[in-house]
Amino acid sequence: VDSVDSNAAWVESLRVENIPVLSDYWPHGQVAQSYGVLREHGMTERATVVVDKQGIIRYLEIHGFNEQPDNGELLEVLGGLE
């Protein structure tokens, strides 16, 4: 459940433009719960979800807390969206 500022810094580090990123900061965890990645005590799985303009999930990857997501794979998925 990252803040808007945290997500903005992550997007900037990827060097991508015009890709909306959702912050699930408030109401706390509501979106994470709807995707089944909200854990006990308000924590979430470390997950990346890509939803297309029609609302269809095109990518959902859950990572361990000590794992770094594969940004190359994510950029490939994003590049395939119209």
DABELCOR-V550838 format. One record per pair of residues at least 24 apart in sequence whose C-alpha atoms are under 8 Angstrom apart, sorted by the first residue. I is the first residue (numbers start at 1). J is the second residue. If there is no record, write none. Layout:
i: {I & I}
j: {J & J}
This chain:
i: {1 & 1 & 1 & 1 & 1 & 1 & 14 & 50 & 52}
j: {25 & 28 & 29 & 32 & 43 & 44 & 71 & 78 & 81}
